[in-house]
Amino acid sequence: MVQFRNSVSDPERLSLEAALLWATLPGGVKQRAVNQAWCRNCRDRVALAPGWAGRVEAGKLLLEGSCPRCGSPITRIIDATTAEPPSS
C-alpha cells in the first residue's frame, strides 16, 4: 500500500492503482464515497471510519472500511468509468 498525504487523510491507505484512480475523481464524488456509505447492520448511511483502504478490482475502485457506529465491514464501489458511486 502507498500513502498519499495530499489526496487522502493520513490513516487511509490506497494501492498504487487505486491512488491513481482516486486522483482522477472529482472532489464531490470522493466526498460522497467516503461520507455516504451504507451500513447493512445499522441500516443507515454513515461515513467510513478512519483507517479505510482502497484497491482496484475489475476496473472498479473499492473502498473498504468499517462502520463507525457498530464496526461492521463496509465496501464502497466506485465505477471509475462513470466516476460515480452507485446509488444505495
DSSP file (Angstrom, degrees, kcal/mol; ACC not computed):
  #  RESIDUE AA STRUCTURE BP1 BP2  ACC     N-H-->O    O-->H-N    N-H-->O    O-->H-N    TCO  KAPPA ALPHA  PHI   PSI    X-CA   Y-CA   Z-CA
    1    1 A M              0   0    0      0, 0.0     2,-0.4     0, 0.0    14,-0.2   0.000 360.0 360.0 360.0 147.5    0.0    0.0    0.0
    2    2 A V  B     -A   14   0A   0     12,-2.6    12,-1.6     2,-0.0     2,-0.5  -0.952 360.0-143.5-118.6 137.5    1.1    3.5   -0.7
    3    3 A Q        -     0   0    0     -2,-0.4     2,-0.6    10,-0.2    10,-0.1  -0.888  10.2-169.2-103.4 131.6    0.1    6.5    1.3
    4    4 A F     >  -     0   0    0     -2,-0.5     4,-1.8     8,-0.2     3,-0.5  -0.926   1.5-171.4-118.0 102.1   -0.6    9.9   -0.4
    5    5 A R  T  4 S+     0   0    0     -2,-0.6    -1,-0.1     1,-0.2     5,-0.1   0.770  81.1  55.7 -68.0 -26.8   -0.9   12.6    2.2
    6    6 A N  T  4 S+     0   0    0      1,-0.2    -1,-0.2     3,-0.1     3,-0.1   0.801 117.9  29.9 -77.9 -28.1   -2.1   15.2   -0.3
    7    7 A S  T  4 S+     0   0    0     -3,-0.5     2,-0.3     1,-0.2    -2,-0.2   0.648 123.5  34.2-107.0 -16.9   -5.1   13.3   -1.6
    8    8 A V  S  < S-     0   0    0     -4,-1.8    -1,-0.2     4,-0.1     6,-0.0  -0.984  88.8 -95.1-140.3 146.9   -6.2   11.2    1.3
    9    9 A S    >   -     0   0    0     -2,-0.3     3,-1.2     1,-0.1    -5,-0.2  -0.156  47.3-100.2 -57.5 158.1   -6.2   11.6    5.1
   10   10 A D  T 3  S+     0   0    0      1,-0.3    -1,-0.1    -5,-0.1    -4,-0.0   0.851 117.4  47.5 -52.5 -46.9   -3.3   10.2    7.0
   11   11 A P  T 3  S+     0   0    0      0, 0.0    -1,-0.3     0, 0.0     2,-0.2   0.640  92.1  95.3 -77.3  -9.8   -4.8    6.9    8.2
   12   12 A E    <   -     0   0    0     -3,-1.2     2,-0.4    39,-0.1    -8,-0.2  -0.559  59.3-158.3 -83.4 144.9   -6.3    5.9    4.8
   13   13 A R  E     - b   0  53A   0     39,-1.8    41,-2.3    -2,-0.2     2,-0.4  -0.976   9.6-176.7-126.8 135.0   -4.3    3.6    2.6
   14   14 A L  E     -Ab   2  54A   0    -12,-1.6   -12,-2.6    -2,-0.4    41,-0.2  -0.975  27.2-121.0-127.7 142.5   -4.6    3.1   -1.2
   15   15 A S     >  -     0   0    0     39,-2.0     4,-2.8    -2,-0.4     5,-0.2  -0.344  40.5-103.3 -67.8 164.6   -2.9    0.7   -3.5
   16   16 A L  H  > S+     0   0    0      1,-0.2     4,-1.9     2,-0.2     5,-0.1   0.925 123.8  47.5 -59.0 -46.0   -0.9    2.5   -6.2
   17   17 A E  H  > S+     0   0    0      1,-0.2     4,-1.8     2,-0.2    -1,-0.2   0.894 113.2  48.9 -62.8 -40.3   -3.6    1.7   -8.9
   18   18 A A  H  > S+     0   0    0     36,-0.2     4,-3.0     1,-0.2    -2,-0.2   0.889 108.5  53.7 -66.6 -39.2   -6.3    2.9   -6.5
   19   19 A A  H  X S+     0   0    0     -4,-2.8     4,-2.0     1,-0.2    -1,-0.2   0.878 107.4  51.3 -63.6 -37.6   -4.4    6.1   -5.7
   20   20 A L  H  X S+     0   0    0     -4,-1.9     4,-0.7    -5,-0.2    -1,-0.2   0.914 113.9  43.4 -66.5 -42.2   -4.1    6.9   -9.4
   21   21 A L  H >X S+     0   0    0     -4,-1.8     3,-0.9     1,-0.2     4,-0.7   0.912 111.6  54.4 -67.4 -42.1   -7.9    6.4   -9.9
   22   22 A W  H >< S+     0   0    0     -4,-3.0     3,-1.0     1,-0.3    -2,-0.2   0.883 103.3  56.8 -58.5 -40.1   -8.7    8.3   -6.7
   23   23 A A  H 3< S+     0   0    0     -4,-2.0    -1,-0.3     1,-0.2    -2,-0.2   0.747 104.5  52.8 -65.9 -23.5   -6.7   11.3   -8.0
   24   24 A T  H << S+     0   0    0     -3,-0.9    -1,-0.2    -4,-0.7    -2,-0.2   0.605  88.6  99.4 -87.5 -12.1   -8.8   11.5  -11.2
   25   25 A L  S << S-     0   0    0     -3,-1.0    59,-0.0    -4,-0.7    58,-0.0  -0.504  80.7-109.6 -78.7 142.1  -12.1   11.6   -9.3
   26   26 A P    >>  -     0   0    0      0, 0.0     4,-1.9     0, 0.0     3,-0.6  -0.341  30.8-112.4 -63.3 151.7  -13.9   15.0   -8.8
   27   27 A G  H 3> S+     0   0    0      1,-0.2     4,-2.5     2,-0.2     5,-0.2   0.842 115.0  55.8 -56.0 -38.6  -13.9   16.2   -5.2
   28   28 A G  H 3> S+     0   0    0      1,-0.2     4,-2.3     2,-0.2    -1,-0.2   0.868 106.8  49.5 -65.1 -36.4  -17.7   15.7   -4.8
   29   29 A V  H <> S+     0   0    0     -3,-0.6     4,-2.5     2,-0.2    -1,-0.2   0.912 111.7  49.1 -68.4 -42.3  -17.5   12.1   -5.8
   30   30 A K  H  X S+     0   0    0     -4,-1.9     4,-1.9     2,-0.2     5,-0.2   0.932 112.1  48.5 -60.9 -45.6  -14.7   11.5   -3.3
   31   31 A Q  H  X S+     0   0    0     -4,-2.5     4,-2.5     1,-0.2    -2,-0.2   0.916 113.4  46.0 -63.2 -44.8  -16.6   13.2   -0.5
   32   32 A R  H  X S+     0   0    0     -4,-2.3     4,-1.9     1,-0.2    -1,-0.2   0.899 109.8  55.1 -64.4 -40.6  -19.8   11.2   -1.2
   33   33 A A  H  < S+     0   0    0     -4,-2.5    -1,-0.2     1,-0.2    -2,-0.2   0.884 117.4  34.5 -61.8 -39.1  -18.0    7.9   -1.5
   34   34 A V  H  < S+     0   0    0     -4,-1.9    14,-3.0    -5,-0.2     3,-0.4   0.835 124.8  40.1 -85.1 -34.7  -16.4    8.3    2.0
   35   35 A N  H  < S+     0   0    0     -4,-2.5    -2,-0.2    12,-0.3    -3,-0.2   0.522 114.7  48.0 -97.3  -6.3  -19.2   10.1    3.8
   36   36 A Q  S  < S+     0   0    0     -4,-1.9     2,-0.2    -5,-0.2    -1,-0.2  -0.347  70.3 144.1-133.1  55.8  -22.3    8.3    2.5
   37   37 A A  E     -F   46   0B   0      9,-2.7     9,-3.3    -3,-0.4     2,-0.5  -0.627  47.8-119.8 -90.1 153.5  -21.5    4.6    2.7
   38   38 A W  E     -F   45   0B   0     -2,-0.2     2,-0.6     7,-0.2    37,-0.2  -0.829  16.9-156.0 -99.9 126.1  -24.3    2.1    3.6
   39   39 A C  E  >> -F   44   0B   0      5,-2.5     4,-1.7    -2,-0.5     5,-1.1  -0.892   1.5-161.5 -98.5 119.0  -24.1    0.0    6.7
   40   40 A R  T  45S+     0   0    0     -2,-0.6    -1,-0.1    33,-0.3    34,-0.1   0.830  90.4  50.3 -68.2 -31.9  -26.2   -3.1    6.4
   41   41 A N  T  45S+     0   0    0      1,-0.2    -1,-0.2    -3,-0.1    -2,-0.0   0.935 119.3  33.8 -73.4 -46.6  -26.1   -3.7   10.2
   42   42 A C  T  45S-     0   0    0      2,-0.2    -2,-0.2    30,-0.0    -1,-0.2   0.687  97.9-138.8 -80.1 -18.5  -27.2   -0.1   11.2
   43   43 A R  T  <5 +     0   0    0     -4,-1.7     2,-0.3     1,-0.2    -3,-0.2   0.934  67.2  97.8  56.6  49.6  -29.4    0.2    8.1
   44   44 A D  E   <S-F   39   0B   0     -5,-1.1    -5,-2.5    -7,-0.0     2,-0.4  -0.981  81.8 -94.2-157.1 160.7  -28.3    3.8    7.6
   45   45 A R  E     +F   38   0B   0     -2,-0.3     2,-0.3    -7,-0.2    -7,-0.2  -0.678  49.8 169.4 -80.9 135.5  -25.8    5.9    5.7
   46   46 A V  E     -F   37   0B   0     -9,-3.3    -9,-2.7    -2,-0.4     2,-0.3  -0.928  37.6-105.0-139.7 162.7  -22.6    6.5    7.6
   47   47 A A        -     0   0    0     -2,-0.3   -12,-0.3   -11,-0.2   -13,-0.1  -0.709  48.8-100.4 -83.9 142.6  -19.1    7.9    6.9
   48   48 A L        -     0   0    0    -14,-3.0    19,-0.2    -2,-0.3     3,-0.1  -0.414  42.9-110.9 -61.0 137.4  -16.4    5.3    6.7
   49   49 A A    >   -     0   0    0     17,-2.6     3,-0.6     1,-0.1    17,-0.3  -0.368  45.1 -84.5 -66.2 149.6  -14.5    5.1    9.9
   50   50 A P  T 3  S+     0   0    0      0, 0.0    -1,-0.1     0, 0.0    16,-0.0  -0.234 112.9  51.2 -54.1 143.9  -10.9    6.3    9.8
   51   51 A G  T 3  S+     0   0    0      1,-0.2    -2,-0.1    -3,-0.1   -39,-0.1   0.502  72.3 152.8 103.5   7.5   -8.5    3.7    8.6
   52   52 A W    <   -     0   0    0     -3,-0.6   -39,-1.8    -4,-0.1     2,-0.3  -0.251  28.4-151.0 -67.1 160.3  -10.3    2.7    5.4
   53   53 A A  E     -bC  13  64A   0     11,-2.8    11,-3.3   -41,-0.2     2,-0.4  -0.878   2.4-146.7-130.1 160.9   -8.3    1.3    2.5
   54   54 A G  E     +bC  14  63A   0    -41,-2.3   -39,-2.0    -2,-0.3     2,-0.3  -0.981  19.5 161.8-133.9 145.0   -8.7    1.3   -1.3
   55   55 A R  E     - C   0  62A   0      7,-2.1     7,-3.4    -2,-0.4     2,-0.4  -0.946  33.7-114.1-149.1 167.7   -7.9   -1.1   -4.1
   56   56 A V  E     + C   0  61A   0     -2,-0.3     2,-0.4     5,-0.2     5,-0.2  -0.915  30.6 172.3-111.2 134.2   -8.9   -1.7   -7.7
   57   57 A E  E >  S- C   0  60A   0      3,-2.6     3,-1.9    -2,-0.4    -2,-0.0  -0.974  71.2 -11.5-141.9 126.0  -10.7   -4.8   -8.8
   58   58 A A  T 3  S-     0   0    0     -2,-0.4     3,-0.1     1,-0.3    -1,-0.1   0.842 128.2 -55.3  54.9  37.3  -12.2   -5.4  -12.3
   59   59 A G  T 3  S+     0   0    0      1,-0.2    21,-0.7    20,-0.1     2,-0.4   0.494 116.1 112.3  78.7   2.9  -11.6   -1.7  -13.1
   60   60 A K  E <   -CD  57  79A   0     -3,-1.9    -3,-2.6    19,-0.2     2,-0.6  -0.874  68.0-125.1-112.3 143.6  -13.6   -0.5  -10.2
   61   61 A L  E     -CD  56  78A   0     17,-2.6    17,-2.7    -2,-0.4     2,-0.6  -0.757  25.6-161.3 -85.6 122.9  -12.3    1.3   -7.1
   62   62 A L  E     -CD  55  77A   0     -7,-3.4    -7,-2.1    -2,-0.6     2,-0.6  -0.932   5.7-163.5-109.6 121.5  -13.2   -0.5   -3.9
   63   63 A L  E     -CD  54  76A   0     13,-3.2    13,-3.2    -2,-0.6     2,-0.5  -0.920  12.5-168.3-100.8 123.2  -13.1    1.5   -0.6
   64   64 A E  E     +CD  53  75A   0    -11,-3.3   -11,-2.8    -2,-0.6    11,-0.2  -0.953  27.0 116.9-119.8 126.5  -13.1   -0.9    2.3
   65   65 A G  E     - D   0  74A   0      9,-2.9     9,-2.7    -2,-0.5     2,-0.3  -0.699  50.6 -90.6-155.9-152.3  -13.6    0.2    5.9
   66   66 A S  E     - D   0  73A   0    -17,-0.3   -17,-2.6     7,-0.3     6,-0.1  -0.941  35.7 -95.2-140.3 161.7  -15.9   -0.2    8.8
   67   67 A C     >  -     0   0    0      5,-2.4     4,-1.4    -2,-0.3   -19,-0.1  -0.591  25.7-143.7 -74.8 131.9  -18.9    1.5   10.3
   68   68 A P  T  4 S+     0   0    0      0, 0.0    -1,-0.1     0, 0.0   -20,-0.1   0.715  97.2  46.6 -70.7 -17.7  -18.0    4.0   13.0
   69   69 A R  T  4 S+     0   0    0      3,-0.1    -2,-0.0     1,-0.0   -23,-0.0   0.932 132.3   7.8 -86.7 -53.3  -21.1    3.0   15.0
   70   70 A C  T  4 S-     0   0    0      2,-0.1    -1,-0.0     0, 0.0     0, 0.0   0.584  90.0-122.6-111.6 -13.4  -21.1   -0.8   15.0
   71   71 A G     <  +     0   0    0     -4,-1.4     3,-0.1     1,-0.3     0, 0.0   0.487  55.5 152.3  85.1   1.9  -17.8   -1.8   13.4
   72   72 A S        -     0   0    0     -6,-0.1    -5,-2.4     1,-0.1    -1,-0.3  -0.346  53.3 -99.6 -64.4 146.4  -19.4   -3.8   10.6
   73   73 A P  E     -D   66   0A   0      0, 0.0     2,-0.4     0, 0.0   -33,-0.3  -0.419  40.1-166.5 -68.3 143.2  -17.3   -4.0    7.4
   74   74 A I  E     -D   65   0A   0     -9,-2.7    -9,-2.9    -2,-0.1     2,-0.5  -0.997   8.9-166.5-131.3 134.7  -18.3   -1.7    4.6
   75   75 A T  E     -D   64   0A   0     -2,-0.4     2,-0.5   -37,-0.2   -11,-0.2  -0.991   4.5-165.1-121.0 126.0  -17.3   -1.8    1.0
   76   76 A R  E     -D   63   0A   0    -13,-3.2   -13,-3.2    -2,-0.5     2,-0.5  -0.947   9.1-155.1-110.0 126.3  -18.0    1.2   -1.3
   77   77 A I  E     -D   62   0A   0     -2,-0.5     2,-0.5   -15,-0.2   -15,-0.2  -0.882   8.8-171.6-107.7 131.0  -17.6    0.6   -5.0
   78   78 A I  E     -D   61   0A   0    -17,-2.7   -17,-2.6    -2,-0.5     2,-0.9  -0.985  19.3-141.1-123.5 122.7  -16.9    3.4   -7.4
   79   79 A D  E >>> -DE  60  84A   0      5,-1.3     4,-1.9    -2,-0.5     3,-1.0  -0.734  12.0-159.6 -81.6 108.8  -17.0    2.8  -11.2
   80   80 A A  T 345S+     0   0    0     -2,-0.9    -1,-0.2   -21,-0.7   -20,-0.1   0.729  85.7  63.7 -65.7 -22.5  -14.1    4.8  -12.4
   81   81 A T  T 345S+     0   0    0    -22,-0.2    -1,-0.3     1,-0.2   -21,-0.1   0.827 118.5  25.4 -72.6 -29.6  -15.5    5.0  -16.0
   82   82 A T  T <45S-     0   0    0     -3,-1.0    -2,-0.2     2,-0.2    -1,-0.2   0.550  97.0-138.6-105.7 -11.7  -18.5    7.0  -14.8
   83   83 A A  T  <5 +     0   0    0     -4,-1.9    -3,-0.2     1,-0.2   -54,-0.0   0.814  65.1 115.6  56.8  33.7  -16.8    8.5  -11.7
   84   84 A E  B   < -E   79   0A   0     -5,-1.0    -5,-1.3   -59,-0.0    -1,-0.2  -0.997  65.2-131.2-132.6 132.6  -20.0    7.9   -9.7
   85   85 A P        -     0   0    0      0, 0.0    -7,-0.2     0, 0.0     3,-0.1  -0.567  44.4 -97.2 -71.4 146.2  -20.5    5.6   -6.7
   86   86 A P        -     0   0    0      0, 0.0     2,-0.3     0, 0.0    -9,-0.1  -0.370  42.0-106.3 -63.3 143.7  -23.7    3.5   -7.2
   87   87 A S              0   0    0      1,-0.2    -3,-0.0    -3,-0.1     0, 0.0  -0.545 360.0 360.0 -71.9 132.2  -26.7    5.0   -5.5
   88   88 A S              0   0    0     -2,-0.3    -1,-0.2   -52,-0.2   -51,-0.0   0.354 360.0 360.0-134.4 360.0  -27.5    3.0   -2.4
